[in-house]
Amino acid sequence: MAKIVITEFMDEDAVAELRRSFDVVYDPVLVDRPTDLLAQAINAQALIVRNRTQVSAELLSHLPALRVVGRLGVGLDNIDLNATQARNITVIPATGANALAVAEYVITSALILLRGAFLSSAQVAQGLWPRTALSSGLEINSKQLGLIGFGSIGQLTAKLAQALGVSVVAYDPNIPADNPLWVESNVQPVTFESLLANSDIISLHVPLVDATYHLISEKEFSLIKSTAVLINTARGGIVDENALAEALKTGQLTGAALDVFEQEPLPANSALAGVPNLLLTPHIAGVSRESNQRVSHLIATKVAEALLSEQSEQGL
Ligand code: NAD
């Protein structure tokens, strides 16, 4: 019976589904005990991970039986794809399965940041009444959303935003201007500079690769409108955190929401501590109860299929 090791949290029903046909080791905190992880995975045919398990060339070199890596999410930057390719190991992301959770997070953050009125609970409970200070918030209707990256999450975010009367533009150099997707989605393709200069909400939906590292830094903040808000649910490192902190402190930018960081968790001396109009969440934009179920069942099904087809190819 093929062995599957699951190193981070997964929906229990999906784990039970896998147990029916495979030898399954499920420990949602195995990722935090690398020695135990290695001991369990050493004879495994499949590994199922989220984004914290580093599937490095070094780890792979100790797992001779490994044939499949299931990723409970979509970013593959924690998996050494050159090393998996060299060994012909199948890597399976949960493409699209958590897109709605991220898209809803983007819209929620945009509404909160533009309106600027939802962080007054402590003051109001204390008997203060900051009504004047909180009376100049903005509505989202008729604003422009600029999406950097127009893949599955960008496209879904566009639909939700349009339902609120937002006009949407996007920059994605991999989708040519004559691609019917632009007309079908009613989203206008624009240049990177035009998006920065004219958007009221800027949201990032690109992978972290060399070309997107510090894509938004000091120079880009100088182009963005001071009334705009920036949302990064993509990957840490795409926004330069020092430059963002400076832009918010000096009023060069109105607000920002970050779900992902260059170092997760943040280091003690992070430039983001105490910065105004900044919403911080611990890499949960894609994780809701529903998306966990969708992601887990998709990966359980696809990993099982991949292992069974490997077995039938080998005539086992
Ligand atoms: P996707 O692959 O469907 O889309 C990415 C898009 O980015 C593609 O259309 C690609 O052409 C475009 N792109 C690549 N390089 C670009 C560049 N330099 N400039 C502009 N566009 C560029 O991916 P997706 O499923 O939409 O996910 C987007 C990002 O969201 C990924 O980084 C993923 O890791 C991240 N993510 C985060 C969470 C979370 O919980 N915070 C959850 C899911 C996904």
Residues whose N, C-alpha, C, O or C-beta is under 5 A from the ligand:
A	BS01	NAD	V74 G75 V102 I148 G149 F150 G151 S152 I153 G154 Y171 D172 P173 N174 H205 V206 P207 L208 A211 T212 T233 A234 R235 D259 H283 I284 A285 G286 V287
